[in-house]
Amino acid sequence: MAKSKYASCWRCGAKRADVGMVSHTRLCSKCSHERLLENVDGIHSHEGPAFDRWRRAMAASVGAVLVDDILGELPE
């Protein structure tokens, strides 16, 4: 849902007058669509921040925690 109080997109900096309405997440429609595609691609390819968020959410939905979060990054 678009909010008229935001003046520009936080991702690309485009002004509302140039791109139209800016969403409640402060993204223009072009940046919003790009972000959606990045998330879908990351989940499909099983890499990146979108996939990590999904893994954590799936574990949390059954009351679990990822081993990665418990151990953190191991030194080499």
Secondary structure, DSSP 8 states (H G I E B T S, - for coil): -EETT--B-TTT--BHHHH--EETTS--HHHHHHHHHHHHHHHHHT-SHHHHHHHHHHHHHTT---HHHHH-S---
